[in-house]
């Protein structure tokens, strides 16, 4: 079998997740793409930054907004290795991200296809297009390895 | 009638909201209290910071975590002038805030007693105690005045 190659932004997001693990952070990475160009890449850093909001998606969105000099990221896509939590899904809505690509589902902490399913709420002001499963095996293996080593 | 005086942290949160309005930001303010002492106060600043995540609660939580040098704010209370949105409610859970006091309900954007009701989700990892309505008239008047002036 020839495995379909992962899109470049998801490869970068997985590299960010690996970097997080090297730094002792839960291995989750995120990348923001604007008109085909990567404009921000980040990984989970709540411990290093002493910041409970420092998820990969939040850091990538903040960096992308700073880079573009605008609060709204309407022409941007977010690539992330794990299904976003409620905080990050909320930030995706506020930022008006156009498309979200995520690798592994997160039945416990996710808020896109699990839990609060935020983008399906009638009060949700902006629903991105959502694509799941690209790089799922790679992203899940990183998380499993990280937590296994800490048990 | 003698009106029951507002608790000091909610007065401070309302002052923060007024400062937001003076700066052209949606008037919402937040304060974090740790063992009875105010350790962080912030207002909504997405425009000034070019940051879609820069809600009052997020900025106050980040400042409080930096001030205490810890990711989790287990002994902290958050006072905020408006019912938190999904992003901020998620951050409150990640930060393990003990108690949330909010002034005005937000039927359109709130995620505590409206919308996704995040703290009531079975997957929610941490539910703060929640108290609503203190300073509701003052907080709602600030928001109404702000949006009326812009119409």
Contacts between the chains, C-beta under 8 A, distances in Angstrom:
chain1	res1	chain2	res2	distance
A	46	B	71	5.1
A	46	B	94	7.6
A	47	B	71	6.4
A	50	B	65	5.4
A	50	B	66	5.9
A	50	B	69	5.9
A	50	B	70	6.5
A	50	B	71	5.7
A	51	B	62	5.4
A	51	B	65	5.6
A	51	B	66	7.1
A	51	B	71	6.9
A	52	B	61	6.5
A	52	B	65	5.8
A	52	B	71	5.1
A	52	B	72	6.6
A	52	B	73	7.4
A	52	B	91	6.5
A	52	B	94	4.3
A	52	B	95	4.1
A	52	B	96	7.8
A	53	B	53	7.2
A	53	B	58	5.7
A	53	B	61	6.4
A	53	B	62	5.9
A	53	B	91	5.0
A	53	B	94	6.8
A	53	B	95	7.8
A	58	B	53	5.7
A	61	B	52	6.5
A	61	B	53	6.4
A	62	B	51	5.3
A	62	B	52	8.0
A	62	B	53	5.9
A	65	B	50	5.4
A	65	B	51	5.5
A	65	B	52	5.9
A	66	B	50	5.9
A	66	B	51	7.1
A	69	B	50	5.9
A	70	B	50	6.5
A	71	B	46	5.1
A	71	B	47	6.4
A	71	B	50	5.7
A	71	B	51	6.9
A	71	B	52	5.1
A	72	B	52	6.7
A	73	B	52	7.4
A	85	B	90	5.8
A	85	B	94	7.8
A	86	B	86	5.1
A	86	B	87	7.5
A	86	B	89	6.6
A	86	B	90	3.7
A	86	B	93	7.5
A	86	B	111	7.5
A	86	B	116	7.0
A	86	B	118	5.4
A	87	B	86	7.5
A	87	B	87	5.3
A	87	B	88	7.8
A	87	B	89	7.9
A	87	B	90	2.9
A	87	B	91	5.0
A	87	B	93	7.7
A	87	B	94	6.3
A	88	B	87	7.8
A	88	B	90	7.3
A	89	B	86	6.6
A	89	B	87	7.9
A	89	B	90	7.8
A	90	B	85	5.8
A	90	B	86	3.7
A	90	B	87	2.8
A	90	B	88	7.3
A	90	B	89	7.8
A	90	B	90	6.0
A	90	B	111	7.5
A	91	B	52	6.5
A	91	B	53	5.0
A	91	B	87	5.0
A	93	B	86	7.5
A	93	B	87	7.7
A	94	B	46	7.6
A	94	B	52	4.3
A	94	B	53	6.8
A	94	B	85	7.8
A	94	B	87	6.3
A	95	B	52	4.2
A	95	B	53	7.8
A	96	B	52	7.8
A	107	B	123	8.0
A	108	B	123	6.1
A	109	B	123	7.0
A	109	B	125	7.4
A	111	B	86	7.5
A	111	B	90	7.5
A	111	B	116	7.7
A	114	B	123	6.8
A	115	B	121	5.3
A	115	B	122	8.0
A	115	B	123	4.1
A	115	B	124	7.9
A	116	B	86	7.0
A	116	B	111	7.7
A	116	B	116	3.9
A	116	B	117	8.0
A	116	B	118	5.7
A	116	B	121	5.2
A	116	B	123	7.8
A	117	B	116	8.0
A	118	B	86	5.4
A	118	B	116	5.7
A	121	B	115	5.3
A	121	B	116	5.3
A	122	B	115	8.0
A	123	B	107	8.0
A	123	B	108	6.1
A	123	B	109	7.0
A	123	B	114	6.8
A	123	B	115	4.2
A	123	B	116	7.8
A	124	B	115	7.9
A	125	B	109	7.4
